[in-house]
Amino acid sequence: MVVYLVPAARNRHELYFEAPDDAGRLSGPPEGFFRRWAFVATERWHALVDSARGSADHGRLARWRNAAICAVAESIAEQRTLWP
């Protein structure tokens, strides 16, 4: 976990932390069809984002796809930061 000290006012600071990416991942598929489907979809999304961040594809379409996937992942991470 990474903890930051963020200035909130002139003489006031607040703590902000980011949980590790693997904190929300389950160890195995859960029971039930829809939960299992959601688990598989989540795992595929994480694999797709990991490959897009680490990929060095040379095609224009591949670079655009990787940039779009990374932008969506960053947007999701920003929204999760705002959730209570």
C-alpha positions, -999 to +999 in steps of 0.1 A: +000+000+000+013+035-009+003+063+014+005+100+004+003+132+025-019+155+004-022+192+012-059+200+018-055+236+030-028+261+038-018+245+072-037+212+068-028+178+052-048+146+047-037+111+041-044+094+008-036+058+000-038+035-030-045-002-024-024-027-044-040-038-077-042-074-066-062-065-034-096-071-050-088-103-068-102-136-057-081-168-054-105-190-074-138-189-093-168-185-070-200-205-070-229-197-093-231-190-130-232-152-130-205-149-103-183-172-122-189-153-155-181-120-137-150-135-122-138-147-157-146-113-173-127-095-145-097-118-149-097-113-187-099-075-183-069-075-159-049-097-184-059-073-213-048-042-193-015-059-183-007-069-218-017-034-232+006-017-206+036-039-213+031-043-251+054-027-276+033-034-307+044-016-339+011-014-358-009+018-357-041-001-348-024-020-321-009+011-305-044+028-307-060-002-291-034-003-263-038+035-257-076+031-256-074+002-231-050+021-209-072+052-210-103+032-200-083+015-172-071+048-159-106+063-160-119+033-140-091+037-114-100+075-111-136+067-106-128+041-079-108+067-061-140+088-058-162+059-046-169+060-008 
